[in-house]
Amino acid sequence: MNLTWPAFLQWPAGVPQPSFLWPQFLWLLLALPLLVLLYLWVQRRRKKLAVRYASLSIVKEALGRGPGWRRHVPPLLLLAALACELLASARPVAVVALPSNQQTIILAMDVSGSMRATDVEPNRLVAAQNAAKTFLAELPRDVKVGIVAFAGSAQVAQQPTLNREDLVNAIDRFQLQRATATGNAIVISLAAIFPKAGIELQQIGLERMRGNMGRSLDQAPPKQNEFVPVPPGSYTSAAIIMLTDGQRTTGVDPLEAAMMAADRGVKVYTVGIGTVDGETIGFEGWSMRVRLDEDTLKQIARETAAEYYYAGTAQDLKKVYQSLSNRLTLEKKETEVSALFALAGALLALVAGGLSLLWFGRVL
């Protein structure tokens, strides 16, 4: 049971309050003031014994110059060591940043014609490519990355791999196309994460339709080993980062695709780049009206227990990818830190014994 700092000890306001698995052991800290009183009593008793000598000057000449403040240092360090060991016995718990077990990240990147817009310098596509390359450079080398490019359709530009050069080459090969199929991008990304699951675009909505349809008496019951939904965000071995500058114009419903990802526990982090209010952009002799569908992107992230980011400039986009890199490679966990307190106590005890041996020729 994880309990918090006991009421009899006042914790400073504004400082995160620690928690302990065995807080009842904290009562032993009350023994520390008793040890301090015992130490003071011993020191006073020594002074009384010294007064019994006929001449204090003879004693001083025999002992030479006294140890002064140094005689109090080893006991003080030993007291601190004991305090650390008592805290360790209470099994303290802290929230610390630890390496994530994330193994695969899929970058789903919009390559629709609107990515040619120059509101993000030098243009949206180049800014997205540069930010993605920086993201790859900052990721740990043991994290696999896959690339999915989407416009009117979605395809895997690079299967998940550890080879950063192959990933950069795939990003450099992007070709602008018409339309935007954000839902397709999510489904194809899931297929890249689970290559043996047989995930296809045609699956969207079929599972729910089958759930609402009856079956004939002579039809065999479904196999028990079929796919079973899991809680959203519970699959920690892979994640999807989808960047887009427009709204869905074709393909499967992105919210249906998001529910498909949520059922498999995969988080879909969405990144919006471009104009929220919308603008007209020319492309290969024709013009189109584009608008960033933030509401849908936010809902996709929310359904999959992830987050939405907006990047209005190239610098913002780089910051977004940097934040995602930290989030996906480091995660905060409640972790028992008893070993740290035990180690600190052992080191303090060693220092106390060493100083006492060096200064006085004895261990305390």
N, C-alpha and C positions, 0 to 999 in steps of 0.2 A: 504494500500500500504506500502510495506516494503522498506524504504529508508535508506541510510547509513549516517554516521556522516557528518554533514554539513561542507562545505569548510572553513567557517570562523574560525573553531576550528581545530588546528593542532593536529593530533593524532600521538603518538610516532611510529617511524618506527620499524617494526619487531613485533609489538604487534597486535593481531587479532582485526580488526576494528569492533566496535559494530554497530548494526543497530537498527532503531527505526520505529515504526508504525506511530507515529505522530511526525516527526522530527521538524515540525514548532514550537513546544513548546520549543525547545532548544534555541530559540532566547531570551527567558526569562532569560537565564543564564547571559545575558549582564547586568541585573539589579544588579547582585551580586557585581561587582566592584563599582557601584554607592552607594550601601549600605555600603561598606567599607569606601568610601570617606565621607559619611554622619557620620559614627561612628567616624572617625578621626576629623571631624569638631566639633562634639559634645564634644570630649575630649579637644580640644584646647579651646573651648568656656568656659569650666569649669575652665580651668587654668586662663583665663582672669578674670573671676568673682572672683577667689580666690585672685588675686592681689589687688583688691579693698579694702581688709581689711587693717587696719592700721598696724597691726603687724602679720606677717605670723607665728611667734612663738606661738602666742596665739591660732591660728587656729590649729596648729599641736598638742599643748597640749590638746586642746579640743577633737580632733579626735583620738588622740593616734597614734600608728604606722599605716601607710597607707596600703591598700590592696596590693600594688605592682602589680606584674604580674598576680595575681589571678583575678583581675577585668576584664582582657581581655579574660579569658578562657571561661566563659559562652557565651559571644557574638560570639566568634569564633566557639564554638560548635553549636550555633543556626544558624550561617551562613552555616556550613556544613550540618545541618539538612535541611535547605531550599534548598540547592543544590541537595540533595538526592530527595526531594519531586518534584523538577522541572524535574529531570531526570526521575522520575517515571511517571510524567504526559506525557512525550514523548513516553511512552510505549516501553521500551528497549526490544530487542529480543536477546537471546544468544543460542548457541548450547550447550546443556547439555546432560549428560548421564542419561537416565531414564529407569526404569524397562520395559522390553519388554513384549508385550502381547502374547509371544510365549507360546502355551499351550501343544504342542505335538512335540516330537523329535523322529525320527526313526533312530536307529543305524543299518545300513546295513553293515555287516561284512563278509569279504571273509574268507571262511574255506576250500579253495582248498588245494591240497597237497603241493603246493609250500610254503604255510605259515609255513611249518616245517623248512624252511631254517634258518640257524643260523647266517646269516650276521647281523641280529639285535638280540642282546643277550636278553634272552637265546635262543629264536627263535622268528620268526615273530608273530606266533599265541599268544604265552604267552605275548609278549610285547604289542600286540594289546588288549588282555584281561585285562592286568593290567592298561593300559591307559584308557580303557573304564570304568573300575571300579572307577578309580580316577575321571573321568569325571562325573559319576553318583553321587559321593560323594559331588562334588562341585556345582551341579545344585540345584536351589531352590526346596523345597519339593513340591511345587504346580505344577511343570512341569511334565507332563506325558512322559514316555519314552517307546518305543517299540523296540524290537530286531528282525532283519531279518538276517538270516544266509544264505549265498549263495555259491554254488560251481557249479556243473553241473546243478543244479536247485536252486530255492530260496524258502524258507519257513519262516513263522513267528515263531520264537523261543519263543517270548513272546509278547502278545498283549500289546498295550500301557497301562501303569499302573503307579500308584504313589508308589507302593510297591518296594522299592529298593532291598529288599532281593530276591524277585522273579526275578528281572532283573539280579542280580549277579549270581543266580543259573542257569539262562538261558545261561549266558556267559560261566560259568564253564562247561556246558554240550556240548560245541562245539565238533563236530567230523569231522576230516579231510576227504574230499572226492575229487574225480577227477573233472577236468574241471573248467571253470570259466564263469558264466553267469551274467555279470554285468547288462545287460539290464533287465533281469528277476528281479534282486534285486530292481531296481527302480520301476518297475510295482507293485511288491508285497508290497513295502513300501507305494506306493500310495493307494493300496487297504486297507492297515492298517489305513491310515489317513482318508480315505473316505469309511468306511465299508458299507455304504448304497448306494454307487454309482454304485455298480456292476462292478467294474474294474476287468478285467481279462487279461491274457496274450494274448488271441486271439484278443483283441481289437487293438493291435498295427497295424497301417497301414490301418485298416478297415475304419476308419472315413474319411481318405483322399481318399481312393479308392471309397467310396460311393460318395464323393464330385465330383469325375471325371466321375461317371457313370450317365447316364440318367435314367429316370424312365418312366414306361408306363403310358398312359393316364388314365387308370383305377386304378392306384396305388394311395393310399391316400397320401396327402402331409405330410411331417414330422411334428411332434408335436412341438408347439412353446416353450414348456417347456423343451426341450432336452438340453443337455450340451452346454454351450456357452463359448468359450475360453476367458480367462482374460489375462491381461498383465503379462509377466514373473516376478516372484518375488513379486507379489502383494498380495499373500495369506500369511498373517503374523501370522496365528495361528498354523502353523506347518512347519517343515523343515526336510530334510533328510541329514544324514551324512553317506557317503558311503566310506568304507576303503577297498582297494584292493591292491594286490601286483603283479598282472598279467594283461594280456590282455584278452579280450573276446574270448573264444574258442567255445562257444555254446550258444544257447538261442536267444532271440530277439536282434535286433540291439540296442546297448545302446544309440545311438544318437536319434533313433526313440522314445525310452523310455524317453529320456531327453526332447524331444519336447512334449511328453504327460504330463510330469511334468510341463513344462513351460506353457502349455495351461491352467493348473489348478493353476498357480501362485505359485507353490511350489518350493522353492530353494533346490538344491541338492549340498551340499558341498562335494567335493571329496578329499580324502586323499590317497596319493600314498606312499607305503612303499615297500622297496626292491631295486632290481637292475634295473637301468634305461637301461643300455646297454645289459642286459640279461646274464644268466648263466645257466648251466646244473645242475639240482638238482635231487638226487636220492630219490625215494619214493616207499616203499614196493616192492623192488626187480626190479623196473623199473625206468628209468630216463626220465626226460623231460626238455625241454628248456623253460625257463620262461623269460619274459621281461615286464617291467612296461610300459604300453601304456599311457604315460603322455599326449600325444596330445589329445587322446580321453577324458581323465579325465578333461583336461583343457576346452575342448569344451563343455562337459556336464555342468560344472560349469558356463561357459559363457552363454550357452543357457538358463539357469535357473536363471540368475542374481545372482549367488553365487560366491564362490571362490575355487581355488584349492590349496592344501597344499602338500608339499613333506616332508616325515620324513625318514631320512636315519639311525637314531639310535633310541633306545628305549627312550632316553631322549628327542629327537626331537619330537617323537610321543606324549609324555606327554605334551610338550609345545603346540603342535598343538591342542590337545583336550582342554587344558586350554584356549587357544585363542578362540576356538569355543564356549566354555562355556560362556566367557565374551561377545562374539559377539551375541549369541543367547538369553542371559538373560538381556543384557543391550544394548540399542540402542541410538544413538545420534539423538536428535531432536531439531529443532528450537522452542524454547519455550519463551513465554513472561515472563520476570522476573520483572515486575513493582512492584509486591508485596514485593520483597526483598528490592528494593530501598525505598519503602514507609515505610517498617518496620525499616530500618536503620535510616531514617529521624526521625521517631517517637522516637526511642531510644535515638538518639542524642539530640532531644529536651527535653526529660525527664531528661537526664543527665545534660544538661545545666541549666534547672530550679532547679534541686535538688542541684547542687553545689552553685548556686546563693542564694538559700534559706539557705543553710548550712553556707556559708561564710558571707553573708551580711544581712540575715534575710528578704529577699525579692525575688520575682521571677523576675530576670533580672532588 
